[in-house]
Amino acid sequence: MENQPEEKIKILYVDDEENNLQAFKATFRRDYKIFLAISAKEGEDLLAKEEVDLIITDQRMPEKTGVEFLESIIPTYPKPIRILLTGYTDIQAVIDAINKGQVYHYLTKPWEEDYLRTVIKNAFEVYALRRENERLTEALLKANEQLEFLLRQNLLS
């Protein structure tokens, strides 16, 4: 059996500062498939085209905060794990991130590369476990339907 190359983790990084976007891409492009968006709107447009595993967004952006962006995409894109990144410590933003944006992790800028790698790795493990759980649940439901069918067939004969 051949070993399939492992698919790279797909990350959408949303930040209104071009320098942050380029620094993130330069740091992580070898390890992950990176999608960049300079605004919440551009992030939404990218999500419509690409399936991503994780979303990392800056909190303070014009038009929409990171929490508002994450909250707005949950109905359409509930599966990606969400991480909030900010240069400011704002307790209300932390509370909103958890309650409204369903944020997995809250990080402060400037990010520390090794720590961010660990957060990404752990977040992806949660994502993969959720997907596996969905797959197993679907398989269990299908097996139950088949058992019920066989039981009905047995009862009728």
Residue frames relative to the residue before (quaternion, step in Angstrom):
aa qw qx qy qz dx dy dz
M 1.0000 0.0000 0.0000 0.0000 0.00 0.00 0.00
E 0.3691 -0.7395 0.5215 0.2120 3.57 -0.81 1.00
N 0.4166 -0.6746 0.5449 0.2728 3.53 -1.15 0.66
Q 0.3307 -0.7287 0.5669 0.1955 3.53 -0.78 1.06
P 0.4692 -0.6413 0.4988 0.3461 3.63 -0.93 0.72
E 0.4752 -0.6808 0.4767 0.2889 3.54 -0.92 0.92
E 0.4368 -0.6990 0.5025 0.2610 3.55 -0.89 0.95
K 0.4981 -0.6665 0.4683 0.2971 3.55 -0.99 0.84
I 0.5355 -0.5830 0.5049 0.3442 3.54 -1.21 0.63
K 0.2641 -0.7724 0.5626 0.1309 3.58 -0.88 1.00
I 0.0449 -0.8192 0.5698 -0.0483 3.55 -0.60 1.23
L 0.1834 -0.7243 0.6540 0.1187 3.53 -1.05 0.89
Y 0.0787 -0.7833 0.6163 0.0196 3.57 -0.78 1.08
V 0.0892 -0.8020 0.5906 -0.0038 3.57 -0.66 1.17
D 0.2258 0.7455 -0.5950 0.1981 3.56 -0.73 1.11
D 0.4213 -0.7280 0.4820 0.2453 3.58 -0.95 0.82
E 0.6458 0.4824 -0.3285 0.4922 3.61 1.25 0.01
E 0.4530 -0.7247 0.4645 0.2319 3.54 -0.56 1.27
N 0.6340 0.5462 -0.3364 0.4320 3.60 0.97 -0.83
N 0.6485 0.5116 -0.3149 0.4675 3.60 1.00 -0.81
L 0.6317 0.5360 -0.3265 0.4551 3.57 1.00 -0.85
Q 0.7025 0.4678 -0.2705 0.4631 3.56 0.84 -1.00
A 0.6297 0.5264 -0.3361 0.4620 3.61 1.03 -0.73
F 0.6408 0.5219 -0.3179 0.4646 3.57 0.99 -0.86
K 0.6763 0.4947 -0.2918 0.4612 3.56 0.87 -0.99
A 0.6589 0.5143 -0.3129 0.4511 3.59 0.90 -0.90
T 0.6834 0.4997 -0.2795 0.4529 3.58 1.01 -0.82
F 0.8386 0.2783 -0.0866 0.4602 3.59 0.82 -1.00
R 0.4462 0.7425 -0.4354 0.2451 3.63 1.20 -0.18
R 0.6358 0.5369 -0.3466 0.4328 3.62 1.07 -0.55
D 0.7446 0.4277 -0.2073 0.4688 3.56 1.08 -0.76
Y 0.7994 0.1913 -0.0635 0.5660 3.56 1.09 -0.71
K 0.4333 -0.6182 0.5667 0.3300 3.56 -1.31 0.30
I 0.1440 -0.8368 0.5281 0.0141 3.55 -0.40 1.29
F 0.0748 -0.7366 0.6708 0.0434 3.53 -1.10 0.90
L 0.1688 -0.8068 0.5627 0.0620 3.57 -0.87 0.99
A 0.0154 -0.7725 0.6348 0.0019 3.54 -1.15 0.75
I 0.3358 -0.7723 0.5109 0.1725 3.58 -0.87 0.97
S 0.7741 0.1677 -0.1214 0.5983 3.59 1.31 -0.01
A 0.6511 -0.4900 0.3960 0.4233 3.54 -1.30 0.28
K 0.6307 0.5419 -0.3293 0.4473 3.60 0.97 -0.83
E 0.6689 0.4822 -0.2953 0.4826 3.57 0.92 -0.92
G 0.6081 0.5508 -0.3372 0.4617 3.58 1.12 -0.69
E 0.6515 0.5081 -0.3027 0.4751 3.57 0.98 -0.89
D 0.6435 0.5236 -0.3145 0.4613 3.58 1.00 -0.86
L 0.6533 0.5116 -0.3068 0.4663 3.58 1.00 -0.84
L 0.6449 0.5274 -0.3185 0.4522 3.58 0.98 -0.84
A 0.6194 0.5474 -0.3395 0.4488 3.58 1.12 -0.63
K 0.7372 0.4100 -0.2143 0.4925 3.59 1.18 -0.59
E 0.8037 0.2391 -0.0807 0.5388 3.57 1.02 -0.82
E 0.3369 -0.6964 0.5920 0.2260 3.55 -1.12 0.73
V 0.0539 -0.8090 0.5853 0.0039 3.58 -0.73 1.05
D 0.4640 -0.6816 0.5037 0.2577 3.53 -1.27 0.53
L 0.7991 0.1029 -0.0146 0.5922 3.55 1.05 -0.85
I 0.1450 -0.7486 0.6386 0.1035 3.53 -1.22 0.61
I 0.0643 -0.7585 0.6483 0.0152 3.54 -0.85 1.05
T 0.0479 0.8191 -0.5684 0.0604 3.57 -0.73 1.03
D 0.4882 -0.6168 0.5377 0.3034 3.49 -1.24 0.65
Q 0.4863 -0.6690 0.4742 0.3017 3.60 -1.08 0.63
R 0.7943 0.3032 -0.1570 0.5024 3.58 0.68 -1.08
M 0.2124 0.7421 -0.6002 0.2094 3.51 -0.40 1.34
P 0.5457 -0.5901 0.4536 0.3850 3.59 -1.14 0.44
E 0.7827 0.3247 -0.2768 0.4532 3.57 -1.27 0.51
K 0.7980 -0.0927 0.0945 0.5879 3.64 0.66 -1.07
T 0.4040 -0.6670 0.5573 0.2851 3.56 -1.06 0.71
G 0.6786 -0.4712 0.3631 0.4308 3.54 -1.27 0.21
V 0.6470 0.5144 -0.3170 0.4651 3.58 0.98 -0.86
E 0.6514 0.5069 -0.3195 0.4654 3.61 0.92 -0.85
F 0.6284 0.5273 -0.3272 0.4690 3.58 1.03 -0.81
L 0.6905 0.4790 -0.2880 0.4593 3.59 0.79 -1.01
E 0.6429 0.5245 -0.3198 0.4575 3.57 0.97 -0.86
S 0.6843 0.5125 -0.2889 0.4309 3.58 0.95 -0.90
I 0.7214 0.4491 -0.2629 0.4568 3.62 1.06 -0.61
I 0.4583 0.7185 -0.4384 0.2856 3.61 1.19 -0.33
P 0.6735 0.5009 -0.3398 0.4242 3.67 0.77 -0.84
T 0.7423 0.4015 -0.2179 0.4902 3.60 0.99 -0.80
Y 0.7984 0.1486 -0.0448 0.5818 3.58 1.04 -0.83
P 0.0248 0.8608 -0.5074 0.0294 3.61 0.46 1.16
K 0.6403 0.6132 -0.3186 0.3354 3.60 1.10 -0.58
P 0.6394 0.5314 -0.3843 0.4013 3.66 0.80 -0.73
I 0.4503 -0.6455 0.5473 0.2846 3.54 -1.16 0.71
R 0.2452 -0.8030 0.5354 0.0915 3.56 -0.91 0.97
I 0.0684 -0.7765 0.6264 -0.0083 3.55 -0.98 1.01
L 0.2052 -0.7792 0.5835 0.1009 3.58 -0.89 0.97
L 0.1194 -0.7865 0.6060 0.0061 3.53 -0.92 1.05
T 0.1284 0.8142 -0.5576 0.0985 3.59 -0.76 0.93
G 0.4356 -0.6847 0.5259 0.2548 3.52 -1.24 0.56
Y 0.7061 0.4196 -0.2331 0.5205 3.57 1.30 -0.12
T 0.2986 -0.7158 0.5934 0.2153 3.54 -1.10 0.64
D 0.1086 0.7772 -0.5993 0.1582 3.53 -0.39 1.31
I 0.3716 -0.7693 0.4718 0.2177 3.57 -0.30 1.25
Q 0.6301 0.5252 -0.3498 0.4526 3.62 1.01 -0.68
A 0.6223 0.5277 -0.3406 0.4671 3.59 1.06 -0.71
V 0.6335 0.5218 -0.3317 0.4653 3.58 1.03 -0.77
I 0.6575 0.5065 -0.3027 0.4685 3.58 0.91 -0.93
D 0.6711 0.4910 -0.2929 0.4719 3.58 0.90 -0.94
A 0.6181 0.5569 -0.3454 0.4342 3.57 1.00 -0.83
I 0.6970 0.4626 -0.2697 0.4768 3.55 0.91 -0.92
N 0.7556 0.4260 -0.2180 0.4472 3.57 0.77 -1.04
K 0.7886 0.3219 -0.1635 0.4977 3.58 0.86 -0.92
G 0.7749 0.3717 -0.1862 0.4760 3.57 0.89 -0.93
Q 0.3016 -0.7792 0.4935 0.2415 3.57 1.32 -0.10
V 0.1647 0.8279 -0.5092 0.1679 3.53 0.91 1.05
Y 0.4276 -0.7026 0.5211 0.2279 3.54 -0.96 0.98
H 0.8106 -0.0272 0.0749 0.5801 3.58 0.92 -0.92
Y 0.2308 -0.7473 0.6131 0.1112 3.54 -1.18 0.75
L 0.0332 -0.8151 0.5779 -0.0239 3.60 -0.66 1.11
T 0.3088 -0.7332 0.5676 0.2119 3.55 -1.17 0.52
K 0.4333 -0.6582 0.5549 0.2668 3.52 -1.27 0.60
P 0.5591 -0.2089 -0.8022 -0.0125 1.54 -2.09 1.26
W 0.4650 -0.6880 0.4760 0.2895 3.58 -0.97 0.83
E 0.3729 -0.6908 0.5818 0.2128 3.49 -1.25 0.67
E 0.5204 -0.7096 0.3741 0.2929 3.56 -0.52 1.20
D 0.7030 0.4630 -0.2906 0.4549 3.62 0.71 -0.98
Y 0.6538 0.5061 -0.3183 0.4638 3.57 0.98 -0.82
L 0.6529 0.5046 -0.3142 0.4694 3.59 0.96 -0.84
R 0.6095 0.5394 -0.3469 0.4660 3.61 1.04 -0.70
T 0.6542 0.5071 -0.3050 0.4710 3.58 0.99 -0.86
V 0.6429 0.5106 -0.3198 0.4729 3.59 0.96 -0.86
I 0.6483 0.5095 -0.3169 0.4687 3.60 0.94 -0.87
K 0.6496 0.5177 -0.3151 0.4591 3.59 0.90 -0.92
N 0.6907 0.4738 -0.2797 0.4693 3.60 0.85 -0.96
A 0.6372 0.5228 -0.3250 0.4637 3.58 1.00 -0.82
F 0.6666 0.4935 -0.3130 0.4628 3.59 0.94 -0.82
E 0.5956 0.5510 -0.3662 0.4555 3.60 1.07 -0.63
V 0.6363 0.5076 -0.3213 0.4839 3.59 1.00 -0.81
Y 0.6393 0.5312 -0.3121 0.4600 3.58 0.95 -0.92
A 0.6844 0.4855 -0.2837 0.4642 3.59 0.85 -1.00
L 0.6441 0.5175 -0.3216 0.4625 3.60 0.99 -0.77
R 0.6357 0.5200 -0.3268 0.4676 3.58 1.01 -0.77
R 0.6617 0.4997 -0.3063 0.4675 3.58 0.94 -0.87
E 0.6504 0.5015 -0.3172 0.4742 3.58 0.97 -0.83
N 0.6226 0.5379 -0.3311 0.4620 3.58 1.03 -0.77
E 0.6369 0.5164 -0.3181 0.4759 3.60 0.98 -0.83
R 0.6564 0.5173 -0.3063 0.4557 3.58 0.93 -0.94
L 0.6838 0.4827 -0.2855 0.4668 3.58 0.89 -0.94
T 0.6255 0.5333 -0.3357 0.4600 3.59 1.03 -0.76
E 0.6489 0.5082 -0.3119 0.4727 3.59 0.97 -0.87
A 0.6526 0.5071 -0.3140 0.4673 3.59 0.96 -0.84
L 0.6475 0.5184 -0.3124 0.4631 3.58 1.01 -0.80
L 0.6451 0.5134 -0.3185 0.4677 3.59 0.96 -0.83
K 0.6526 0.5076 -0.3113 0.4686 3.57 0.98 -0.84
A 0.6492 0.5096 -0.3137 0.4696 3.59 0.97 -0.86
N 0.6342 0.5276 -0.3246 0.4627 3.60 1.02 -0.77
E 0.6382 0.5209 -0.3239 0.4653 3.58 0.97 -0.85
Q 0.6644 0.5008 -0.3030 0.4647 3.58 0.95 -0.88
L 0.6461 0.5139 -0.3183 0.4660 3.59 0.99 -0.79
E 0.6436 0.5132 -0.3177 0.4706 3.57 0.98 -0.85
F 0.6332 0.5280 -0.3253 0.4631 3.59 1.00 -0.79
L 0.6718 0.4921 -0.2901 0.4715 3.57 0.91 -0.94
L 0.6353 0.5258 -0.3236 0.4638 3.57 1.01 -0.78
R 0.6512 0.4994 -0.3109 0.4795 3.59 0.95 -0.86
Q 0.6332 0.5269 -0.3242 0.4650 3.59 0.98 -0.84
N 0.6602 0.5143 -0.2925 0.4627 3.56 1.00 -0.90
L 0.6685 0.5057 -0.2943 0.4590 3.56 0.99 -0.85
L 0.6769 0.4998 -0.2864 0.4584 3.56 1.09 -0.73
S 0.7080 0.4609 -0.2817 0.4549 3.61 1.06 -0.57
